[in-house]
Amino acid sequence: MFISNAYAQAAPAAGGDLTSSLTSMLPLVLMFVVLYFIMIRPQMKKQKEHRAMIDALAKGDEVATAGGMLGRVTALGEGTLTVQVAPGVEVQMQRSAVVQVLPKGTLK
């Protein structure tokens, strides 16, 4: 009276099992593809541009560092550079600390 009848379902065929597993993995693969194009690829592009900017540094370039210092490059080394932040004041720092190359004439 209060209990309805329960019926058993037929088991899927052997070939349907493979299709079922591929279908269940589809959302996971789709999420990875979306994450790649939204997060990973732009970050890799930004890193590549930063590496090119650091490799192109030359003596006399005006730069901004990650610490907020502005200065003019006076000497370049393998992994370091010397930046003049004021007349007679030079600071040696890593190349990776350079965040931006400023347009010529920014510093007076």
C-alpha positions as CSV (number, residue, x, y, z in Angstrom):
1,M,0.0,0.0,0.0
2,F,2.7,2.6,1.0
3,I,5.6,0.7,-0.6
4,S,6.1,0.9,-4.4
5,N,7.6,-1.9,-6.5
6,A,11.3,-1.9,-7.2
7,Y,12.6,-3.3,-10.5
8,A,16.2,-4.3,-11.3
9,Q,18.0,-2.6,-14.2
10,A,19.9,-4.6,-16.8
11,A,23.7,-4.4,-16.7
12,P,25.3,-2.4,-19.5
13,A,26.9,-4.2,-22.4
14,A,30.7,-4.7,-22.3
15,G,31.3,-2.1,-25.1
16,G,29.2,0.5,-23.3
17,D,31.5,0.4,-20.3
18,L,34.3,2.0,-22.3
19,T,32.0,4.7,-23.7
20,S,30.7,5.4,-20.2
21,S,34.3,5.9,-18.8
22,L,35.3,8.2,-21.6
23,T,32.1,10.2,-21.1
24,S,32.8,10.6,-17.4
25,M,36.4,11.8,-18.1
26,L,35.2,14.4,-20.6
27,P,34.4,17.2,-18.0
28,L,37.9,16.7,-16.4
29,V,39.6,17.0,-19.7
30,L,37.5,20.0,-20.7
31,M,38.3,21.8,-17.4
32,F,42.1,21.2,-18.0
33,V,41.8,22.7,-21.5
34,V,40.0,25.7,-20.2
35,L,42.5,26.2,-17.4
36,Y,45.4,25.9,-19.9
37,F,44.0,28.7,-22.1
38,I,42.9,31.0,-19.3
39,M,45.7,30.6,-16.7
40,I,48.8,28.6,-17.8
41,R,49.3,30.0,-21.4
42,P,49.1,33.7,-20.5
43,Q,51.4,33.2,-17.6
44,M,54.0,31.4,-19.8
45,K,53.7,34.3,-22.3
46,K,54.3,36.9,-19.6
47,Q,57.3,35.0,-18.3
48,K,58.7,34.8,-21.9
49,E,58.3,38.6,-22.4
50,H,59.9,39.3,-19.0
51,R,62.9,37.1,-19.9
52,A,63.3,38.9,-23.2
53,M,63.2,42.2,-21.5
54,I,65.9,41.2,-19.0
55,D,68.1,39.8,-21.7
56,A,67.8,43.0,-23.8
57,L,68.9,45.3,-20.9
58,A,71.8,47.6,-21.9
59,K,73.9,50.2,-20.2
60,G,72.1,53.5,-20.0
61,D,68.6,52.0,-19.8
62,E,66.3,53.5,-17.2
63,V,64.5,50.8,-15.1
64,A,62.0,50.2,-12.3
65,T,62.7,47.4,-9.8
66,A,60.5,45.1,-7.9
67,G,61.3,47.1,-4.7
68,G,60.1,50.4,-6.3
69,M,63.5,51.9,-7.0
70,L,64.0,53.8,-10.2
71,G,67.5,54.2,-11.7
72,R,69.8,54.0,-14.7
73,V,71.8,50.9,-15.5
74,T,75.5,51.6,-15.3
75,A,77.0,48.1,-15.5
76,L,75.9,44.7,-16.5
77,G,77.1,41.3,-15.2
78,E,76.1,37.7,-15.8
79,G,73.2,37.7,-13.3
80,T,73.5,41.1,-11.8
81,L,73.4,44.7,-12.8
82,T,74.5,48.0,-11.2
83,V,71.9,50.7,-11.1
84,Q,72.6,54.4,-10.3
85,V,69.7,55.6,-8.2
86,A,71.1,59.1,-7.4
87,P,74.3,60.9,-8.4
88,G,77.1,59.0,-6.8
89,V,74.8,56.3,-5.4
90,E,75.0,52.9,-7.2
91,V,73.2,49.7,-6.1
92,Q,74.0,46.2,-7.3
93,M,71.0,43.9,-7.8
94,Q,69.9,40.8,-9.6
95,R,68.6,41.1,-13.1
96,S,65.3,39.4,-12.2
97,A,64.5,42.4,-9.9
98,V,63.9,44.6,-12.9
99,V,60.2,44.8,-13.5
100,Q,60.0,47.5,-16.2
101,V,62.2,49.4,-18.6
102,L,61.2,53.0,-18.6
103,P,61.2,55.3,-21.6
104,K,64.3,57.3,-22.1
105,G,64.3,60.7,-20.3
106,T,62.0,59.5,-17.5
107,L,64.6,60.1,-14.9
108,K,66.1,63.6,-14.6
